[in-house]
Amino acid sequence: IGDSKFFVNDQKYILSGLHTWGWVSLILGVLLLFAAFSLWSGGLYGRVVGIVAASLSAIAALLSIPAYPFWSLAIFAIDIVIIHQIATRGTEGRRAV
């Protein structure tokens, strides 16, 4: 978001510049934090928000490969594991209606 000197300024990004990716990362981080708290509450809404937020994070990680390739691939792999765990776990102990 700020004027960072860590990344190369003339790098080509898929959507926009480095400032835009800073805002995208901040917004996704807040959405993922909200998803985590709603998952802890145990409702279906939290599961849906968690899957959507992790999916958006995975897409953003793939789009940010030109800036930091290894970190992006690591975040993408973690997001895939999160999506799988949310989709398959969490229904233990609930009785069938």
Beta strands, then each sheet from edge to edge (+ up, - down):
end
